[in-house]
């Protein structure tokens, strides 16, 4: 696949965001896309980009899929935030991301390789083998969650029995960073069955999930 790089740079008083979305050759030369981002803090903040799942022993491990992916309208949403929950479902675990601490001037970098066409996936919708239809979208939207230390009453803590260096921190009530790249052309596999998709601010949340009869 020919390399195509699209780059977005944004700056606020609290942070600077730079991210790119590139068409690349993956393992074995298979067509893939690479998401790369970096966030530089202007003041102390916590970035919620540590996605995780539970392994067969019930231990928290990094999510091997790297990022949640949702197809909505003409967009692919790449999300580092709590996955949406159907209103009629009460999951035992909601998979709130853990947070990385950034000091003023510190930069957090990450990259995720996505096989093309890109599957829809979240920690609460993990069946990538469900039925899909192949489509092409013209926007890629990156969603990150963060919170400034100055808005918190006390320092956050890591999960019990885990270290902040390996696991990250527990942070409540984060804000969203939403950044859009367009126009572009990205092949995706939209699920044809029920799938709770991530709503952007101002959009309605997912409808009820179908219940077994």
C-alpha positions as CSV (number, residue, x, y, z in Angstrom):
1,X,0.0,0.0,0.0
2,X,1.3,3.5,-0.8
3,X,2.0,5.5,2.3
4,X,-0.5,8.4,2.7
5,X,0.0,10.6,5.8
6,X,-2.6,13.0,7.1
7,X,-1.5,15.2,10.0
8,X,-3.5,17.3,12.4
9,X,-2.1,19.8,15.0
10,X,-4.2,21.6,17.6
11,X,-3.2,23.7,20.6
12,X,-5.1,24.9,23.7
13,X,-3.8,26.7,26.8
14,X,-3.6,23.3,28.6
15,X,-2.1,21.0,25.9
16,X,-0.8,20.6,22.3
17,X,-2.1,17.7,20.3
18,X,-0.5,16.3,17.1
19,X,-1.7,13.2,15.4
20,X,-1.5,11.4,12.1
21,X,-3.3,8.7,10.3
22,X,-1.3,6.8,7.6
23,X,-1.8,4.1,5.1
24,X,1.0,1.6,5.6
25,X,2.0,-2.0,4.9
26,X,1.4,-4.1,8.0
27,X,2.8,-7.5,8.9
28,X,3.4,-9.6,5.8
29,X,2.7,-6.6,3.6
30,X,-1.1,-6.6,4.4
31,X,-2.8,-3.2,3.9
32,X,-3.1,-1.3,7.2
33,X,-3.4,2.1,8.8
34,X,-1.3,3.6,11.5
35,X,-2.7,6.0,14.1
36,X,0.0,8.1,15.8
37,X,-0.5,10.8,18.4
38,X,1.3,12.9,20.9
39,X,0.0,15.2,23.6
40,X,2.3,17.8,25.3
41,X,1.0,19.3,28.5
42,X,1.3,23.0,29.3
43,X,0.2,22.3,32.9
44,X,-0.1,19.1,34.9
45,X,-2.8,16.9,33.5
46,X,-4.0,13.2,33.2
47,X,-4.6,11.7,29.8
48,X,-7.0,8.8,29.6
49,X,-5.5,6.6,26.9
50,X,-4.7,3.3,28.7
51,X,-7.3,0.9,27.5
52,X,-7.5,-2.5,29.1
53,X,-9.4,-5.8,29.3
54,X,-9.4,-8.7,31.8
55,X,-7.5,-11.8,30.9
56,X,-8.8,-15.4,31.6
57,X,-7.5,-15.1,35.2
58,X,-9.3,-11.8,35.8
59,X,-6.1,-9.8,35.7
60,X,-6.1,-6.3,34.1
61,X,-4.0,-6.3,30.9
62,X,-3.6,-3.7,28.0
63,X,-6.3,-4.0,25.4
64,X,-4.6,-5.8,22.5
65,X,-6.8,-3.9,19.9
66,X,-5.2,-0.7,21.1
67,X,-8.1,1.7,20.4
68,X,-11.9,1.5,20.2
69,X,-13.3,1.9,16.7
70,X,-16.8,3.0,15.7
71,X,-18.3,3.8,12.3
72,X,-21.0,6.5,12.5
73,X,-22.3,8.2,9.4
74,X,-19.3,9.1,7.2
75,X,-16.8,8.9,10.1
76,X,-14.5,6.4,11.7
77,X,-14.2,7.3,15.4
78,X,-11.0,6.2,17.1
79,X,-11.7,6.5,20.8
80,X,-9.7,6.5,24.0
81,X,-12.6,7.0,26.4
82,X,-15.2,4.9,28.3
83,X,-17.1,2.7,25.8
84,X,-20.8,3.4,25.5
85,X,-23.2,1.2,27.4
86,X,-26.7,0.3,26.1
87,X,-29.3,1.9,28.4
88,X,-30.9,-1.5,29.2
89,X,-27.6,-3.2,30.1
90,X,-25.7,-3.0,33.4
91,X,-22.3,-4.5,32.7
92,X,-20.2,-5.7,35.6
93,X,-17.2,-3.8,34.3
94,X,-17.5,-0.6,32.3
95,X,-13.8,-0.4,31.2
96,X,-13.1,3.2,32.1
97,X,-9.6,3.9,30.7
98,X,-6.8,4.5,33.1
99,X,-4.9,7.8,32.9
100,X,-1.3,8.7,32.3
101,X,0.2,11.6,34.3
102,X,1.9,14.4,32.3
103,X,3.9,17.1,34.0
104,X,4.2,20.6,32.4
105,X,6.2,20.3,29.2
106,X,6.0,16.4,29.2
107,X,4.8,14.6,26.0
108,X,2.9,11.4,25.8
109,X,3.2,9.4,22.5
110,X,1.4,6.4,21.2
111,X,0.8,4.5,18.0
112,X,-1.7,1.8,17.0
113,X,-1.6,-0.3,13.9
114,X,-5.1,-1.1,12.3
115,X,-5.6,-3.8,9.7
116,X,-7.6,-2.6,6.7
117,X,-10.5,-2.7,6.3
118,X,-10.9,-1.5,9.9
119,X,-13.3,-3.5,12.2
120,X,-15.6,-1.9,14.7
121,X,-14.6,-2.8,18.2
122,X,-15.0,-1.8,21.9
123,X,-14.4,-3.6,25.1
124,X,-18.2,-3.9,25.5
125,X,-18.6,-5.1,21.8
126,X,-15.7,-7.4,21.2
127,X,-17.1,-9.7,18.5
128,X,-15.1,-8.6,15.4
129,X,-16.4,-11.8,13.6
130,X,-20.0,-10.6,13.6
131,X,-21.7,-9.8,10.3
132,X,-20.5,-6.6,8.6
133,X,-20.8,-4.6,5.4
134,X,-17.8,-3.1,3.7
135,X,-18.0,0.7,3.4
136,X,-15.7,3.7,2.9
137,X,-15.7,6.8,5.2
138,X,-14.4,10.3,4.6
139,X,-13.6,11.4,8.1
140,X,-11.4,10.1,10.9
141,X,-12.2,11.4,14.4
142,X,-9.8,11.0,17.3
143,X,-11.3,11.1,20.8
144,X,-9.1,11.3,23.9
145,X,-10.1,11.9,27.5
146,X,-8.2,14.1,30.0
147,X,-8.5,16.1,33.2
148,X,-6.4,18.9,34.5
149,X,-4.9,18.4,38.0
150,X,-5.9,22.0,38.8
151,X,-9.6,20.9,38.7
152,X,-9.1,18.0,41.1
153,X,-9.4,18.1,44.9
154,X,-6.6,15.5,45.5
155,X,-4.1,13.5,43.5
156,X,-5.6,10.4,41.8
157,X,-4.4,6.9,42.7
158,X,-3.6,3.8,40.7
159,X,-5.9,0.7,40.9
160,X,-5.4,-1.4,44.1
161,X,-2.2,-3.4,44.0
162,X,-1.0,-1.9,40.7
163,X,1.6,0.8,40.1
164,X,0.9,4.0,38.2
165,X,3.9,3.4,35.9
166,X,2.4,0.1,34.5
167,X,-1.3,0.6,35.0
168,X,-1.9,4.4,35.2
169,X,-4.3,6.3,37.5
170,X,-8.0,6.2,38.3
171,X,-9.5,9.6,37.3
172,X,-13.2,10.6,37.4
173,X,-15.3,13.1,35.3
174,X,-12.8,13.7,32.5
175,X,-13.3,16.0,29.5
176,X,-13.0,15.0,25.9
177,X,-10.5,16.0,23.2
178,X,-12.2,15.6,19.9
179,X,-10.2,16.2,16.7
180,X,-11.3,15.5,13.1
181,X,-9.3,14.7,10.0
182,X,-11.1,15.2,6.6
183,X,-11.4,14.6,3.8
184,X,-9.9,11.1,3.5
185,X,-10.9,7.7,2.2
186,X,-10.8,4.8,4.7
187,X,-12.3,1.3,4.2
188,X,-14.2,0.1,7.2
189,X,-16.4,-2.9,8.1
190,X,-19.6,-1.6,9.7
191,X,-21.5,-4.2,11.8
192,X,-25.0,-4.9,10.5
193,X,-26.2,-6.2,13.9
194,X,-26.6,-4.2,17.1
195,X,-23.5,-2.4,18.3
196,X,-23.3,0.4,20.8
197,X,-21.4,3.3,19.0
198,X,-19.7,6.2,20.7
199,X,-21.7,9.4,20.5
200,X,-19.9,12.7,20.2
201,X,-20.9,15.6,22.5
202,X,-24.5,16.6,21.6
203,X,-25.4,13.3,19.9
204,X,-27.8,10.8,21.4
205,X,-26.4,7.7,23.0
206,X,-27.0,4.2,21.7
207,X,-30.4,2.7,21.8
208,X,-31.4,-0.4,23.8
209,X,-29.7,-3.6,23.0
210,X,-31.9,-6.5,21.8
211,X,-32.6,-8.9,24.6
212,X,-32.8,-12.7,24.3
213,X,-36.3,-14.0,24.0
